[in-house]
Each structure stands twice: as C-alpha cells, then as structure tokens.
C-alpha cells in the first residue's frame, strides 16, 4: 500500500530507506535553519554599490570569469568585496564621497581636520593624533584613516588610526619597521603601505586593515627618495618624484610583495608634491624644484594602465610645495602648502583638463600634512 505525506506535522525520525523514487522540483524558499546564505551567481562581478542582504560573509560568484568574492564590509554604497578566487581584482573604492581629512602640520601638530566634498566650505576640527608631528604618510580603509611615521622624536614609527564616521582622537595601533618621515602612502582594499622617506628611503612597508598590527617590509623602491607623492589604483601603488629631485613614476603590485618598477616620467624633476587618484589616473600636484629653488603650480596626470609619461592636466591656484592631496570620486583636492604657508583648499576635476579653484580654508596655515578621504 502506498502512503502519502500530507500537509501535517511530522515528528520523530524518518528512515532514509523509506524515501524511494524521484523527488520532484520543490520550492525551498520557506526552509529555515540551513545556515549561510549561499553564493549569488551572476555573469558580472559585484560593485561597491552591491548591497548584500546577507551582510558580511556573503559570497558572490562571477559565472563569466570564475572569480569568487566575499563581502568583508557591508555599508550601503561603500561595500568591500575581497576576491577569494584566483584573481586579484578586489572591489572597493579608494576615493571618497563624503569628506577629506588632513592630519598634523609643520612644525608639529596633532590636529585632524575635516572638510566636506562638493560645495565651497571650510574645514572643522575632527580630533587629535596620538602625538604631534608632520611629514607623515596617509592611508585609507573603508572605515578609518591612518597616519604613519613622522620626524625623529615625534612618533617616527607610529601607525595612528582614526574613525571616518565619528569625530574623536586617533589610537596607536602598531609600528612601522623603522622610524621615518617624508614618506608617502598607498592603500589597497586590504592593506596600507608606507613608501620611501628618510632615513630608510627605499623601503615599502605594509600593514593590514583587518586587525591592528605592526608593518612588515615587503619590497624596495627603485631609488631612495623622500618628499614623494603616493597614488593608488585598485591593484597597484604608485610613487612619483622625490628628493633629490627626480621625475620618475614608480609602481608596485598589491597582489604580491615585491620591488617597484619604473612606469614612466613626469614633466620635470621635482619634489615636495602631493598625490591625488581617480579610478584610472594619478595626479602629481605642485611641488618644488630644490636643485634650482622654485615653486611649481602644475598638475601632472599619468595613466594607471600600462606605462608612459605624464601629461599636463592644469594648474593650481598658487605655486606651492608641501601640499596635501585627497581624492573624491570626481575631483582632486589639494590643501595647504608652503613658501609661504597657506590655508587654501583647492579643487580640480578629474574628468577634463582644467585649473584648480579655491574651495575654502583649513583651520589654519598647513604644510606637510597627510591626507585621507571617506
């Protein structure tokens, strides 16, 4: 006799030997207690705007390329997807959409200031670093800004970390492999990098965003330089110019630890420049010619893809050295600078060659600060 299971509560244990024959197609949407949300399968990769209902830990499979991603930061419009397959193309956003931040000031300040992107406005006080210093590098995760290094006697190996979402003071979360200043910073989705500087002018240090920890030495620049600019694409870190004055563009991979390579040249030898980054290009702004002391107002642009020299993108409002660069998704922001020191916040568009405009003012005159964005 064939028995039927109707829409009735079933209790106890059902032996598998009693389940025979083929089971038809069934809707499992109401099943609970299975654990996990499974992987979304799509012909394309996720984006920063792909907001997963399952939150952190959600998997995404690209059926075209075979790449597999895991969400590690679930923030609407600012999600971070780590490639856990065979590729390296993590999905994150180095550029900010909300605000730019500057940390410290010459000749030693602990102030973290913040200015909103977009319309003209002045900066506000966001908090303090753990120790007053200048000539340090800046790095960005999706939630925090980092300030690394500084002059001797003023936190030369400190890694400071502060929140982008709530004002407050920074905390000391680790150390570089050695003290240095006049270094530059780069950021991948997973790590921050501190490159060059003095006295260890060719070292590339790397520290993780996932936990608070010390940095490790992962490679060397082609030449030892300080007062360079840092730039970041999704896969590569870039270092432009440096003192003694050079025009070299160096690059190193985020996917594997190693030394930098020569990508191309800027328009001239210079140092004390600031770096901005769009999704496709790097911008080296201002600077000084210390071999024949002059100040420079040019904005040099170079492509993140392939190799080649820079092109002239436009000019800053003033000729300045020791400026600080931050980046939104559409614009570069160049703040402060010296000879003499100024408090100007300048802005230029990534989309077309143009000159910068005066957007607002910092809390005071600023030079050799670090820049981050959210």
N, C-alpha and C positions, 0 to 999 in steps of 0.2 A: 504494500500500500504506500502510495506517495503522500507525504505530508507537506503541508505548506506553512511557511512562517509569515504570519500576518502582522499588521501594524500593532503589535503587542509587546509589552516589556519582556525582555529575555534576561533571565538571571542564571547564575551558575556557570558551568564550564561546558563548552560545545566542542566535542572531539573533532579534529580535522578529518577523520575518516568518514564522518557523516556528511562532509561537504564534498559532493561529487558533481561532475558535469561542468559545463561552461557557465560563467557568470556574465551576464550582460553588462552593457555600459550603464554606469550609475553616476549620479551627481553626488560628489563628495564635499560640496561646499559647506554643509552643515556639520561636518565631522569636527570634533574638538579633541584637545589633549594629545595631538600628534607631535607637537614640538616643532619649532622653527617655521619659517615662512617659505622655505624653498627658494629657488632662484627664478628671477624673472628672465625669460628668454626673449631676446629681441635681435633684430637684424642690425641694430646700431648700438653704440656704447652709451652709458649714462652720461649726463651732464651735471654741472653744479646745480642746475635747477630741477633735476630729477629727485623729487622729494619722496623717499620710500616710506610707505605706510608701516613697514616693519621696523623702521628706525635703524640704529646702529647694528651691524651684523648682517644686514640684508645683502643677498648675493644677486649679481646681475651677469648674465651670460650673453655675449655677443655671438650670435649664431653665424655671422658672416666671417669674422676674423678669428673666432675661437678664444677671444680674451675673456677672462673671468674677473669680476670686480667685487670688492666688499666695501660697504659703506662704513667708514670709521667716524665720520662727523655728520650728524643728521640735523642740519639747520636749514630751514626753508630758504631756497635760493642760494645757499652757500655750502652745499653738501660736498664732502670729500670722499671720493671713491678710490680705493687703492687697488691697483692691478695685481691680483694674486695668481694670474696665469703666467704665460711665458713672455708676456710683453712688459714694457716699462711705462706705458702711457697712462700714468695716474691722472685722475680727473679732479682738478682743484683750480682755484683762482688765486694767483699771486697778487693781482691788482685788487684794490679796494673799491667799494661802492658807497661807503659811509663817510670816512674821515681819514685824514693824515695825522701822523704823530711825529714830534721831534723830541729827542732825549738828550739832555746835557747841553753844554755850551762851553766855549773857551772864555776864560782860562780855568774852568772847573765849575760846573753847576750840576745839581741833581734834579732839575725840573723836567718833567714830562709834560709837554703841551699838546693840545689837540685842536685841529681846525676842520670844519666840515667841508666836504667836496661840493662843488657846484657854484652857487651864487657867492658874491663877494661877502666876506666875513672875516673877523679877527679870531685869533687863537684864544683858547681858555686853558687854565691850569688843570691838568688831569691827575697829577700825583708826583712822586719823587722816586729817583733811583736809590739803590741801597748806599751808594757812595757818589759824591760829586766828581765828575770827570768829563773829558771831551775826547775827541779824536777816536771814537769807537765805531763799531760796525753794527748795523741793524738787520734783524731777520724777522720773518712773519710766519706764524702758523695761521690756521683758520680762526683761532680764538684769542691768540696772545701775540704781543710784540716782545722781541728780545733785543737786548743791548749788550754787546760783548766787548771786552777789552777796555783800554784806557791808558793814560800816561803812567809812567812809573810812580808808585806811591799813591795812586788813585784808582785802585781796582784794576790793575793791568791784565788780570786773567779771569775776571768775574763774568759770569753769564747771568744777567738780570732778566726777569720775566714779569710782564705786567698784563693785565686783562684789557681787552678792547671794549668789553661790554659794560663795565662798571668802573668808575674812577677809583683810584687808590694807588698806594705805593707799590713799587716793584719788590720782588723777592729774589734772593740769591739762590739759584738752582743748580749751580755747577761751576766748573772752571775750564778754561782753555788749556791746551797742552803746555803753554808758556805765556807769560805776560807779553802783551804787545799793544801798540796804538798806531793810529793812522792806517788801520786795516779797513777792508770793505766786506760787505755781507751779501750772501746769496741765500735763496730759500727754495727747497723742493716741497712736495706735499708732506714729506716725512721728516726732513732734516733741515737744520740751519747750518750754514757754512761761514767761516771767518777766514778770509784770504789775505795773504801778504801782511803788510805793516812793518813796524820796526820794534825790536831788533831782529825778529825772525821773519825776514822779508819774503820768503818764498813758500811758506807753509800754508797748506789748505787744511784747516780744522773742520770737523764735522760733529754735530751733536743732535740727538734725537728729540723730536717734539712729543713723542708718546709718553715719555717719563722724564723726570728731572735727573740729569746725569752729566758727567764730565764729557768733554770733547775728546776725539781721537784724531791723530794725524793721518790723513788719508791720501796725501799727494803733495806735489810741489808745483808752483808756478814756473814758467819758462825762465823768468828772471826775477830777482828780488826787487820788489818795489813797495813803496808806501805812498799814501795820498792818492790811491787809485779809486775808481768808481766800480760798484758792483751792480750787476744786472742778472735777471733770472727769466728763463723760459720754463716750460713745464718739464723739460728733460735736461737742461744744461745751465750751468753757471758761467758768467762772463765777468772778466776783469779788464777795464780799459785804462790806458795811460799809467802814470805813476812817476814818482820822483826817485832818482834823477829823471828829468823829463823824457818821455818816450811817447810814441803814437800807437803802440801795439794794442790789439784786441786779442785777449787770451780766452780760451774756453775749456771747460772740463765737464765731464758727464756726471749726472746724478745717479745713473744706473749702476755704475761700478766705480770703485775707488781707483784713483789714478792721477797722473800728472796732467797739467794743462797743455794745450796745443795752440799754435798761432793761427788765428782766424783771419786776420787782415789788419788794416791800419786806419786810424782816424786821420783827419785833415792835416794835423800838425802835431809836433811834440808838445806835451803839456802835462800838468799835474794839478792836484787840488780840485778835481772835477767832481760833480755829483751825478748819480745814475738814476734814470727812470726806465721803466719797462712796460711796453704794451704786450699784447699776446703774441706779436710777431717780430717786434723790433726792440733794440736797445737805443737809448739816447744818453750821450755824454754831454753834460751841460756846464758851460762856463769853464773856470779854471784859471791857472796862471802859468806864465812862461818864466820859470825861475832861472833858466840859463841866461835869459835877457829879460829882466823883470818887467813884465807887463801883465795886465788883466785881460781876460778874454770873455766875450759875450756869446760866442757861437753855441748852437745846439747841433751836435753831430748825431746822425742816425745810421744804424747798421742793422742788417738783417740777421735774425737768429738762425736762419736756414742756410746751409752751405757756407761758403767762405767768400770774402770780398771786403772792399774798403767802404768807409762811411760816405754819406752824402750830407750836404748842408740842409738842415731842416728849418732853420730860422735863427733868431737872436733873442737873448734875454733882454729884459728892460735895462739892466745895468751890466757892466763888465765886472764880474765878481769871482773870487776864489774861495774855496772852503764852504760852498753852498751845500744844502742837504736836499736830496731827492726823494719824493714819494710818488706813487702812481695810482690813479684810478683806472677804471676800465676804458675810459675815453681820453683822459688828459694826463699830462705830466705836471707835477708841482715842484718848483724849485724855491726853497725858502732860505732866508738869511744869506750869509756870505760876508766876506770881509774885504778890507782895504778901500775905504773904511767899512767897519761892520754895519750891517743894516738889519731891519726887522721885516723886510718885504716878503710877502707870499706871492710868487709868480706862477702863472698857469699858461700852458700851451697845449693845443690839441694834437693828438696822435694822428688824426685822420688826414691832415693835409699840411704841407709846409707853411709855416706861419711863425710870426714873432710872439713872444710871451706877453701877457698883460698883467698888470698889478691887481691882485685879487683882495688883499687885506694885509694885516700886520700880525706879527708874532707878539708874545708878551713883552719882548724887549729885543735889542740887537743880539744876533745869534751867529756863531761861526763854528764850523767843525762839529756839528751835532750829528746824531744818527737819525735816520728816517725810516718809518714803517707806515703801514696803512691797513685799513679794515673795510 
